């Protein structure tokens, strides 16, 4: 379900949206949604990289599955900082799935 959200954009951001939405043959709203989604991924990568989020939390921030997050981190050359807690969390999730 989509919700309409209103916000103020400075002139440069609006010009960017207008220029690149035309160049990409899409509308400004769709481009802005894609930018927000990509921004979530970048925030998640940075938080994980600097130890501010576990891989599970980073995946949630990015709106991705754990395996997608692992692949994304690998694509950006981010080394794993999995710890014992991450391993335990993975085991608990596996137990829930196997039920």
VEXROSE-891055 format. One record per residue: residue number from 1; residue in one letter; chain; x, y, z of N, C-alpha, C in turn. Coordinates in steps of 0.2 Angstrom, whole numbers. Example, Ala and Ser with C-alpha at 12.3 -4.5 7.8 and 13.67 -1.06 7.14 Angstrom:
// residues 2
+------+------+-------+-------+-------+-------+-------+-------+-------+-------+-------+-------+
! resi ! resn ! chain !  n_c1 !  n_c2 !  n_c3 ! ca_c1 ! ca_c2 ! ca_c3 !  c_c1 !  c_c2 !  c_c3 !
+------+------+-------+-------+-------+-------+-------+-------+-------+-------+-------+-------+
!    1 !    A !     A !    66 !   -28 !    39 !    62 !   -22 !    39 !    66 !   -16 !    39 !
!    2 !    S !     A !    64 !   -11 !    35 !    68 !    -5 !    36 !    64 !     0 !    39 !
+------+------+-------+-------+-------+-------+-------+-------+-------+-------+-------+-------+
END
This chain:
// residues 99
+------+------+-------+-------+-------+-------+-------+-------+-------+-------+-------+-------+
! resi ! resn ! chain !  n_c1 !  n_c2 !  n_c3 ! ca_c1 ! ca_c2 ! ca_c3 !  c_c1 !  c_c2 !  c_c3 !
+------+------+-------+-------+-------+-------+-------+-------+-------+-------+-------+-------+
!    1 !    X !     A !     4 !    -6 !     0 !     0 !     0 !     0 !     4 !     6 !     0 !
!    2 !    X !     A !     3 !    11 !    -4 !     7 !    17 !    -5 !     3 !    22 !    -1 !
!    3 !    X !     A !     7 !    27 !     2 !     4 !    33 !     5 !     7 !    39 !     2 !
!    4 !    X !     A !     3 !    44 !     1 !     6 !    50 !    -1 !     9 !    54 !     5 !
!    5 !    X !     A !    15 !    56 !     3 !    20 !    60 !     8 !    22 !    66 !     5 !
!    6 !    X !     A !    21 !    71 !     9 !    23 !    78 !     6 !    29 !    80 !    10 !
!    7 !    X !     A !    34 !    83 !     6 !    40 !    86 !     9 !    43 !    91 !     5 !
!    8 !    X !     A !    47 !    95 !     8 !    50 !   101 !     4 !    57 !    99 !     1 !
!    9 !    X !     A !    58 !   100 !    -5 !    64 !    99 !    -8 !    67 !   105 !   -11 !
!   10 !    X !     A !    74 !   106 !   -10 !    77 !   112 !   -12 !    78 !   112 !   -20 !
!   11 !    X !     A !    79 !   117 !   -23 !    79 !   118 !   -30 !    83 !   113 !   -34 !
!   12 !    X !     A !    89 !   112 !   -31 !    94 !   107 !   -34 !    92 !   100 !   -34 !
!   13 !    X !     A !    88 !    98 !   -29 !    86 !    91 !   -29 !    80 !    91 !   -34 !
!   14 !    X !     A !    76 !    96 !   -34 !    70 !    95 !   -39 !    73 !    96 !   -46 !
!   15 !    X !     A !    78 !   100 !   -47 !    81 !   100 !   -54 !    84 !    93 !   -56 !
!   16 !    X !     A !    87 !    90 !   -51 !    90 !    83 !   -52 !    84 !    78 !   -54 !
!   17 !    X !     A !    79 !    78 !   -50 !    74 !    74 !   -51 !    70 !    75 !   -58 !
!   18 !    X !     A !    70 !    81 !   -60 !    67 !    83 !   -66 !    71 !    80 !   -72 !
!   19 !    X !     A !    78 !    82 !   -71 !    83 !    80 !   -77 !    83 !    73 !   -78 !
!   20 !    X !     A !    84 !    69 !   -72 !    85 !    62 !   -73 !    79 !    58 !   -74 !
!   21 !    X !     A !    74 !    60 !   -71 !    67 !    56 !   -73 !    66 !    57 !   -80 !
!   22 !    X !     A !    67 !    63 !   -83 !    66 !    63 !   -91 !    72 !    59 !   -94 !
!   23 !    X !     A !    78 !    59 !   -92 !    83 !    55 !   -95 !    82 !    48 !   -95 !
!   24 !    X !     A !    79 !    45 !   -89 !    78 !    38 !   -88 !    71 !    36 !   -90 !
!   25 !    X !     A !    67 !    41 !   -93 !    60 !    40 !   -95 !    56 !    37 !   -90 !
!   26 !    X !     A !    56 !    40 !   -84 !    52 !    38 !   -78 !    49 !    44 !   -75 !
!   27 !    X !     A !    44 !    44 !   -70 !    42 !    50 !   -67 !    46 !    51 !   -61 !
!   28 !    X !     A !    45 !    57 !   -59 !    49 !    60 !   -53 !    48 !    56 !   -47 !
!   29 !    X !     A !    41 !    54 !   -46 !    40 !    50 !   -40 !    43 !    43 !   -40 !
!   30 !    X !     A !    43 !    40 !   -45 !    46 !    33 !   -46 !    54 !    34 !   -45 !
!   31 !    X !     A !    57 !    39 !   -48 !    64 !    40 !   -47 !    66 !    41 !   -39 !
!   32 !    X !     A !    61 !    45 !   -36 !    63 !    47 !   -29 !    62 !    41 !   -25 !
!   33 !    X !     A !    57 !    37 !   -26 !    56 !    30 !   -22 !    62 !    26 !   -23 !
!   34 !    X !     A !    65 !    26 !   -29 !    71 !    21 !   -31 !    77 !    24 !   -27 !
!   35 !    X !     A !    78 !    31 !   -27 !    83 !    34 !   -23 !    83 !    33 !   -16 !
!   36 !    X !     A !    77 !    33 !   -13 !    76 !    31 !    -6 !    78 !    24 !    -5 !
!   37 !    X !     A !    76 !    20 !    -9 !    78 !    12 !    -8 !    85 !    11 !    -8 !
!   38 !    X !     A !    88 !    15 !   -13 !    96 !    14 !   -14 !    99 !    17 !    -8 !
!   39 !    X !     A !    96 !    23 !    -5 !    99 !    26 !     1 !    99 !    22 !     7 !
!   40 !    X !     A !    93 !    18 !     8 !    92 !    13 !    13 !    98 !     8 !    13 !
!   41 !    X !     A !   100 !     6 !     7 !   105 !     1 !     6 !   112 !     4 !     8 !
!   42 !    X !     A !   113 !    10 !     6 !   119 !    13 !     8 !   120 !    15 !    15 !
!   43 !    X !     A !   114 !    17 !    18 !   115 !    18 !    26 !   116 !    11 !    29 !
!   44 !    X !     A !   113 !     6 !    27 !   114 !    -1 !    30 !   121 !    -3 !    29 !
!   45 !    X !     A !   124 !    -2 !    23 !   131 !    -4 !    22 !   136 !     0 !    27 !
!   46 !    X !     A !   135 !     6 !    27 !   139 !    11 !    31 !   138 !     9 !    39 !
!   47 !    X !     A !   132 !     7 !    41 !   131 !     5 !    48 !   134 !    -1 !    49 !
!   48 !    X !     A !   134 !    -6 !    45 !   137 !   -13 !    46 !   144 !   -12 !    46 !
!   49 !    X !     A !   147 !    -8 !    41 !   154 !    -7 !    40 !   157 !    -4 !    46 !
!   50 !    X !     A !   154 !     0 !    50 !   157 !     4 !    55 !   154 !     0 !    62 !
!   51 !    X !     A !   151 !    -6 !    62 !   150 !    -9 !    68 !   144 !    -7 !    71 !
!   52 !    X !     A !   140 !    -2 !    68 !   134 !     1 !    71 !   128 !    -4 !    70 !
!   53 !    X !     A !   128 !    -9 !    66 !   122 !   -13 !    65 !   125 !   -20 !    64 !
!   54 !    X !     A !   121 !   -25 !    66 !   122 !   -32 !    64 !   120 !   -33 !    57 !
!   55 !    X !     A !   122 !   -39 !    55 !   120 !   -40 !    48 !   112 !   -41 !    47 !
!   56 !    X !     A !   109 !   -43 !    52 !   102 !   -44 !    52 !    99 !   -37 !    53 !
!   57 !    X !     A !   101 !   -32 !    57 !    99 !   -26 !    57 !   100 !   -22 !    51 !
!   58 !    X !     A !   106 !   -23 !    48 !   107 !   -20 !    41 !   103 !   -22 !    36 !
!   59 !    X !     A !   101 !   -28 !    36 !    96 !   -31 !    31 !    89 !   -28 !    32 !
!   60 !    X !     A !    87 !   -27 !    38 !    81 !   -24 !    40 !    81 !   -17 !    37 !
!   61 !    X !     A !    86 !   -13 !    39 !    87 !    -6 !    37 !    86 !    -6 !    29 !
!   62 !    X !     A !    90 !   -10 !    26 !    90 !   -10 !    18 !    83 !   -13 !    15 !
!   63 !    X !     A !    79 !   -16 !    19 !    73 !   -19 !    17 !    75 !   -25 !    12 !
!   64 !    X !     A !    80 !   -29 !    15 !    82 !   -35 !    11 !    82 !   -41 !    15 !
!   65 !    X !     A !    82 !   -47 !    12 !    84 !   -53 !    16 !    91 !   -53 !    18 !
!   66 !    X !     A !    92 !   -58 !    23 !    99 !   -59 !    25 !   104 !   -61 !    20 !
!   67 !    X !     A !   102 !   -65 !    15 !   106 !   -67 !    10 !   107 !   -62 !     5 !
!   68 !    X !     A !   102 !   -58 !     3 !   103 !   -52 !    -1 !   108 !   -47 !     2 !
!   69 !    X !     A !   108 !   -46 !     8 !   112 !   -41 !    12 !   119 !   -44 !    11 !
!   70 !    X !     A !   120 !   -50 !    12 !   127 !   -53 !    12 !   130 !   -52 !     5 !
!   71 !    X !     A !   126 !   -53 !     0 !   128 !   -52 !    -7 !   129 !   -45 !    -8 !
!   72 !    X !     A !   125 !   -40 !    -6 !   126 !   -33 !    -7 !   133 !   -31 !    -4 !
!   73 !    X !     A !   134 !   -33 !     3 !   140 !   -32 !     6 !   146 !   -34 !     2 !
!   74 !    X !     A !   146 !   -40 !    -1 !   151 !   -43 !    -5 !   152 !   -39 !   -11 !
!   75 !    X !     A !   147 !   -37 !   -14 !   148 !   -33 !   -20 !   151 !   -26 !   -19 !
!   76 !    X !     A !   150 !   -24 !   -13 !   154 !   -17 !   -11 !   160 !   -18 !    -7 !
!   77 !    X !     A !   162 !   -25 !    -7 !   169 !   -26 !    -4 !   169 !   -25 !     3 !
!   78 !    X !     A !   164 !   -26 !     7 !   164 !   -25 !    14 !   165 !   -32 !    17 !
!   79 !    X !     A !   170 !   -32 !    21 !   171 !   -38 !    25 !   167 !   -40 !    30 !
!   80 !    X !     A !   165 !   -46 !    32 !   161 !   -48 !    37 !   163 !   -47 !    44 !
!   81 !    X !     A !   159 !   -44 !    48 !   161 !   -43 !    55 !   156 !   -47 !    59 !
!   82 !    X !     A !   154 !   -53 !    56 !   149 !   -58 !    60 !   153 !   -60 !    67 !
!   83 !    X !     A !   149 !   -59 !    72 !   151 !   -62 !    78 !   147 !   -67 !    81 !
!   84 !    X !     A !   148 !   -69 !    87 !   145 !   -75 !    90 !   137 !   -73 !    90 !
!   85 !    X !     A !   136 !   -67 !    92 !   128 !   -65 !    93 !   125 !   -66 !    86 !
!   86 !    X !     A !   128 !   -64 !    81 !   125 !   -65 !    74 !   124 !   -72 !    72 !
!   87 !    X !     A !   129 !   -76 !    74 !   128 !   -84 !    73 !   123 !   -86 !    77 !
!   88 !    X !     A !   122 !   -84 !    83 !   116 !   -87 !    88 !   110 !   -85 !    85 !
!   89 !    X !     A !   109 !   -78 !    82 !   103 !   -76 !    79 !   101 !   -80 !    73 !
!   90 !    X !     A !   106 !   -82 !    69 !   105 !   -86 !    63 !   102 !   -93 !    65 !
!   91 !    X !     A !   105 !   -95 !    70 !   103 !  -102 !    72 !    96 !  -102 !    75 !
!   92 !    X !     A !    94 !   -96 !    79 !    87 !   -96 !    81 !    82 !   -95 !    75 !
!   93 !    X !     A !    84 !   -91 !    70 !    80 !   -90 !    65 !    79 !   -96 !    61 !
!   94 !    X !     A !    85 !  -100 !    60 !    84 !  -107 !    57 !    79 !  -111 !    60 !
!   95 !    X !     A !    80 !  -112 !    67 !    75 !  -116 !    71 !    68 !  -114 !    70 !
!   96 !    X !     A !    67 !  -107 !    70 !    60 !  -105 !    69 !    57 !  -107 !    62 !
!   97 !    X !     A !    62 !  -107 !    57 !    60 !  -109 !    50 !    58 !  -116 !    50 !
!   98 !    X !     A !    63 !  -120 !    53 !    62 !  -127 !    53 !    56 !  -130 !    57 !
!   99 !    X !     A !    55 !  -126 !    62 !    49 !  -127 !    66 !    48 !  -132 !    71 !
+------+------+-------+-------+-------+-------+-------+-------+-------+-------+-------+-------+
END
